[in-house]
């Protein structure tokens, strides 16, 4: 015979309290006396009772669940971001419903997944959203906040690094060191993050009348490695390589090492993000550090405290340059 699962009603009966009191004990921030809380928790432990958070959320129209959509899970930056979001949301009493999207743009069935679980908001990192999808989510009272990028045509709050200014600061450093043979390996051109880093870097050198070489990357190690290797084999060994993210810079770094090019004496390399890997002894990559923790905090704050976006907020936070072994 199948064993009957223990319900809140069973706990309430044994504790001699109402079923709603049991529910309040298991609801973060709910009002209940310490004596009653202790009694209910002891009986729940004795009966091995675990509340059904999803069912309770559907009844109360509050699931304490936040959706997170991500595409580039192979990028260590987003792997670190996912961990940080999960930890910080959990501390606030929220769980994360993670959806990995294989397509550039979030598909309808993935949106339906969020709707089915009645999430209270959605954080979107590197996946693309259409205005139609955003409208549908808003119609279902589900706010959306973009992380590490923004979109001028979408009515969403967003939090990102000030990528244009950061790239200009990197360009200024390169220029003042006297370097003139400079290569920039881009990220994905359909993202505001990559476009802004390229714009800031190029604008600075255009104003100085200096032409730089642009190689079209895609934020991946493999693409950057082979681009750099091909460039060296073609006879072009630049003084500077700036990668649109750290993984791009690390791919270039390994290609240069393979070709026995001395770093930073012959070529300097700069990345962007300051992922943990960039500080590994085998790389010690100079990079622009994004204020990741502050960006995560601001994203959560916008999503949970300003869900009814009237005038969308576009926050751009400052980072800082970290000099390691790949620059002089």
C-alpha positions as CSV (number, residue, x, y, z in Angstrom):
1,X,0.0,0.0,0.0
2,X,1.3,3.5,-0.9
3,X,2.2,5.5,2.1
4,X,0.1,8.7,2.6
5,X,2.0,11.9,2.5
6,X,1.9,14.1,5.6
7,X,-0.1,17.3,5.2
8,X,-0.3,20.6,7.0
9,X,-3.6,19.4,8.4
10,X,-1.9,16.5,10.2
11,X,0.7,18.9,11.7
12,X,-2.1,21.3,12.8
13,X,-4.1,18.6,14.4
14,X,-1.2,17.3,16.5
15,X,0.0,20.8,17.4
16,X,-3.5,21.9,18.3
17,X,-3.3,24.9,16.0
18,X,-5.1,26.0,12.9
19,X,-3.9,24.9,9.4
20,X,-3.3,28.6,8.6
21,X,-0.9,28.9,11.6
22,X,1.1,26.0,10.2
23,X,1.3,27.8,6.9
24,X,2.5,31.0,8.6
25,X,5.3,29.1,10.4
26,X,6.7,28.1,7.0
27,X,6.2,31.5,5.4
28,X,9.2,33.8,5.6
29,X,8.4,37.0,7.6
30,X,4.9,35.8,8.7
31,X,3.7,36.8,12.2
32,X,3.6,33.9,14.7
33,X,4.7,33.6,18.3
34,X,8.0,32.0,19.0
35,X,6.4,29.4,21.3
36,X,3.9,28.3,18.6
37,X,6.6,28.4,15.9
38,X,8.9,26.1,18.0
39,X,6.0,23.7,18.7
40,X,4.9,23.4,15.1
41,X,8.5,22.9,13.8
42,X,9.1,20.2,16.3
43,X,6.0,18.3,15.3
44,X,6.7,18.9,11.6
45,X,10.2,17.4,12.1
46,X,8.7,14.4,14.0
47,X,6.3,13.7,11.2
48,X,8.8,14.5,8.5
49,X,6.5,17.1,7.0
50,X,7.7,19.3,4.2
51,X,5.5,22.1,2.9
52,X,4.6,22.2,-0.8
53,X,5.9,25.6,-1.7
54,X,4.5,25.5,-5.2
55,X,1.0,24.6,-4.0
56,X,1.1,27.2,-1.3
57,X,2.3,29.8,-3.8
58,X,-0.6,29.1,-6.2
59,X,-3.1,29.6,-3.3
60,X,-1.5,32.8,-2.1
61,X,-0.7,34.1,-5.6
62,X,2.9,34.5,-4.4
63,X,5.3,31.8,-5.3
64,X,8.6,33.4,-4.1
65,X,10.1,32.1,-7.3
66,X,12.2,34.1,-9.7
67,X,12.9,33.0,-13.3
68,X,16.4,33.3,-14.7
69,X,17.0,32.9,-18.5
70,X,20.5,32.3,-19.7
71,X,22.1,31.2,-23.0
72,X,25.9,31.2,-22.6
73,X,26.3,28.8,-19.7
74,X,29.8,27.8,-21.0
75,X,31.1,31.4,-20.3
76,X,32.5,31.3,-16.7
77,X,31.2,34.8,-16.2
78,X,27.6,33.7,-16.4
79,X,28.4,30.5,-14.4
80,X,29.6,32.8,-11.6
81,X,26.6,35.1,-12.0
82,X,24.2,32.2,-11.8
83,X,25.7,31.1,-8.5
84,X,25.6,34.6,-7.1
85,X,21.9,35.2,-8.1
86,X,20.9,31.8,-6.6
87,X,22.7,32.5,-3.3
88,X,21.4,36.1,-2.9
89,X,17.8,35.3,-3.9
90,X,17.7,32.3,-1.5
91,X,18.8,34.6,1.3
92,X,15.7,36.8,0.6
93,X,13.4,33.7,0.7
94,X,13.2,33.2,-3.1
95,X,14.0,30.2,-5.2
96,X,15.3,30.3,-8.8
97,X,13.6,28.7,-11.8
98,X,16.5,28.4,-14.3
99,X,15.8,28.1,-18.0
100,X,18.7,27.5,-20.4
101,X,17.8,28.7,-23.9
102,X,19.5,27.1,-26.8
103,X,18.4,29.8,-29.3
104,X,19.6,33.4,-29.5
105,X,16.1,34.6,-28.7
106,X,13.9,33.2,-25.9
107,X,11.2,31.0,-27.4
108,X,7.5,30.8,-26.5
109,X,7.7,27.4,-24.9
110,X,10.4,28.7,-22.6
111,X,8.2,31.7,-21.6
112,X,5.3,29.3,-21.0
113,X,7.6,27.5,-18.5
114,X,7.8,30.7,-16.5
115,X,4.1,31.4,-16.8
116,X,3.2,27.8,-15.7
117,X,5.2,28.2,-12.5
118,X,3.8,31.8,-11.9
119,X,7.2,33.3,-11.3
120,X,7.2,36.7,-9.7
121,X,9.8,38.2,-12.0
122,X,12.3,37.2,-14.6
123,X,16.0,38.1,-14.9
124,X,17.4,37.7,-18.4
125,X,21.2,37.7,-18.9
126,X,22.5,37.1,-22.5
127,X,19.4,35.7,-24.2
128,X,17.5,38.0,-26.5
129,X,13.9,39.1,-25.9
130,X,11.3,40.4,-28.4
131,X,9.0,43.3,-27.4
132,X,6.1,40.9,-28.0
133,X,7.4,38.5,-25.3
134,X,8.0,41.4,-22.9
135,X,4.4,42.7,-23.4
136,X,3.0,39.2,-22.8
137,X,5.0,38.9,-19.6
138,X,3.8,42.4,-18.4
139,X,0.2,41.4,-19.2
140,X,0.7,38.5,-16.8
141,X,2.1,40.9,-14.2
142,X,5.6,39.4,-14.5
143,X,8.3,42.1,-14.6
144,X,11.6,41.6,-16.5
145,X,15.0,42.9,-15.6
146,X,17.9,42.6,-18.0
147,X,21.4,41.8,-16.5
148,X,24.7,42.8,-18.1
149,X,23.0,44.5,-21.0
150,X,20.2,46.9,-22.0
151,X,17.8,47.3,-24.9
152,X,16.5,50.8,-25.9
153,X,13.3,49.4,-27.4
154,X,12.2,47.1,-24.6
155,X,10.2,48.4,-21.5
156,X,12.5,46.6,-19.1
157,X,14.7,47.8,-16.3
158,X,18.4,46.9,-16.9
159,X,21.7,46.8,-15.0
160,X,25.1,46.7,-16.7
161,X,28.6,47.9,-16.5
162,X,29.4,51.2,-18.2
163,X,31.0,49.4,-21.1
164,X,31.7,52.5,-23.3
165,X,33.6,54.3,-20.5
166,X,35.4,51.2,-19.5
167,X,36.6,50.5,-23.1
168,X,37.7,54.2,-23.4
169,X,39.8,53.8,-20.2
170,X,41.5,50.7,-21.6
171,X,42.1,52.6,-24.9
172,X,43.6,55.5,-23.0
173,X,46.0,53.2,-21.1
174,X,47.1,51.5,-24.3
175,X,47.6,54.9,-26.0
176,X,49.6,56.5,-23.2
177,X,51.9,53.5,-23.1
178,X,52.8,54.3,-26.7
179,X,51.3,51.3,-28.4
180,X,49.9,51.8,-32.0
181,X,49.6,48.3,-33.5
182,X,46.4,47.3,-31.8
183,X,43.9,44.5,-32.3
184,X,40.4,44.3,-30.8
185,X,38.6,40.9,-30.8
186,X,34.9,41.6,-30.6
187,X,32.1,39.6,-28.9
188,X,28.7,38.9,-30.3
189,X,27.7,41.9,-32.4
190,X,23.9,41.6,-31.5
191,X,24.4,42.5,-27.9
192,X,24.7,45.9,-26.3
193,X,27.6,44.7,-24.2
194,X,29.8,43.9,-27.2
195,X,28.7,46.9,-29.2
196,X,29.4,49.4,-26.4
197,X,32.9,47.9,-25.7
198,X,33.8,48.2,-29.4
199,X,32.3,51.7,-29.6
200,X,34.2,53.0,-26.6
201,X,37.5,51.5,-27.8
202,X,37.2,52.6,-31.4
203,X,35.9,56.1,-30.6
204,X,39.0,56.8,-28.6
205,X,41.4,55.8,-31.3
206,X,39.3,57.4,-34.1
207,X,39.7,60.7,-32.2
208,X,43.4,60.2,-32.2
209,X,43.5,59.3,-35.9
210,X,44.8,55.8,-35.2
211,X,43.4,52.8,-37.1
212,X,43.0,49.6,-35.1
213,X,42.4,46.1,-36.4
214,X,39.0,44.5,-35.7
215,X,38.6,40.8,-35.6
216,X,35.0,39.4,-35.2
217,X,34.9,37.0,-32.3
218,X,31.9,35.6,-30.5
219,X,32.9,35.7,-26.8
220,X,34.3,32.1,-27.0
221,X,37.8,30.7,-26.3
222,X,38.0,28.6,-29.5
223,X,37.1,31.5,-31.9
224,X,39.6,33.8,-30.3
225,X,42.3,31.1,-30.2
226,X,42.0,30.4,-33.9
227,X,41.7,34.0,-35.0
228,X,44.9,34.9,-33.1
229,X,46.8,31.9,-34.3
230,X,45.7,32.7,-37.9
231,X,46.7,36.3,-37.5
232,X,50.2,35.4,-36.2
233,X,50.7,32.8,-39.0
234,X,49.8,35.5,-41.6
235,X,52.7,37.6,-40.3
236,X,50.8,40.1,-38.1
237,X,52.1,40.2,-34.6
238,X,50.4,43.2,-32.8
239,X,51.6,45.1,-29.8
240,X,48.2,44.9,-28.1
241,X,45.3,42.5,-28.1
242,X,42.1,43.6,-26.3
243,X,39.5,40.8,-26.0
244,X,35.8,41.7,-25.6
245,X,35.7,39.4,-22.6
246,X,38.2,37.4,-20.5
247,X,37.6,34.1,-22.3
248,X,38.4,35.9,-25.6
249,X,41.6,37.3,-24.1
250,X,42.6,33.9,-22.7
251,X,42.1,32.2,-26.1
252,X,44.4,34.8,-27.6
253,X,46.9,34.4,-24.8
254,X,47.1,30.6,-25.3
255,X,47.6,31.1,-29.1
256,X,50.5,33.6,-28.5
257,X,52.1,31.2,-26.0
258,X,51.9,28.4,-28.5
259,X,53.8,30.7,-31.0
260,X,56.4,31.5,-28.4
261,X,55.6,35.2,-28.3
262,X,56.7,36.8,-25.1
263,X,53.9,38.4,-23.0
264,X,53.9,41.3,-22.1
265,X,57.3,42.1,-23.7
266,X,56.3,41.5,-27.3
267,X,52.5,41.7,-27.0
268,X,50.2,42.8,-24.2
269,X,46.8,41.3,-23.6
270,X,43.8,42.8,-21.9
271,X,40.4,41.1,-21.1
272,X,37.1,42.2,-19.7
273,X,35.0,40.8,-16.7
274,X,37.6,39.6,-14.2
275,X,36.3,36.1,-14.0
276,X,38.1,33.8,-11.4
277,X,40.1,32.1,-14.2
278,X,41.7,35.4,-15.1
279,X,43.7,35.3,-11.8
280,X,44.9,31.8,-12.2
281,X,48.7,31.6,-12.0
282,X,48.9,30.2,-15.6
283,X,47.1,33.3,-16.9
284,X,47.3,36.3,-14.6
285,X,45.4,38.2,-17.1
286,X,45.1,42.0,-16.9
287,X,41.4,42.9,-17.2
288,X,38.6,45.3,-16.6
289,X,36.7,44.2,-13.5
290,X,32.9,44.4,-13.7
291,X,31.3,45.2,-10.3
292,X,29.6,41.8,-10.5
293,X,28.2,41.6,-6.9
294,X,26.8,45.2,-7.1
295,X,25.3,44.5,-10.5
296,X,23.5,41.4,-9.1
297,X,22.3,43.3,-6.0
298,X,20.9,46.1,-8.1
299,X,19.2,43.7,-10.5
300,X,17.5,41.9,-7.7
301,X,16.5,45.2,-6.1
302,X,14.9,46.5,-9.3
303,X,13.1,43.3,-9.9
304,X,11.7,42.9,-6.4
305,X,11.1,46.5,-5.3
306,X,10.2,48.2,-8.5
307,X,8.2,45.5,-10.4
308,X,5.7,47.9,-12.0
309,X,8.0,49.7,-14.3
310,X,6.6,53.1,-15.3
311,X,9.8,54.8,-16.4
312,X,12.3,52.1,-17.1
313,X,15.6,52.4,-15.3
314,X,18.9,51.8,-17.1
315,X,21.6,51.5,-14.5
316,X,25.3,51.5,-15.7
317,X,27.9,50.9,-13.0
318,X,31.6,51.6,-13.0
319,X,34.3,49.0,-12.9
320,X,38.1,49.3,-12.6
321,X,41.3,48.1,-14.3
322,X,43.2,45.3,-12.8
323,X,46.9,45.0,-13.9
324,X,48.4,41.6,-13.8
325,X,51.2,39.8,-15.8
326,X,49.9,40.5,-19.3
327,X,50.5,44.2,-19.2
328,X,53.6,46.1,-18.3
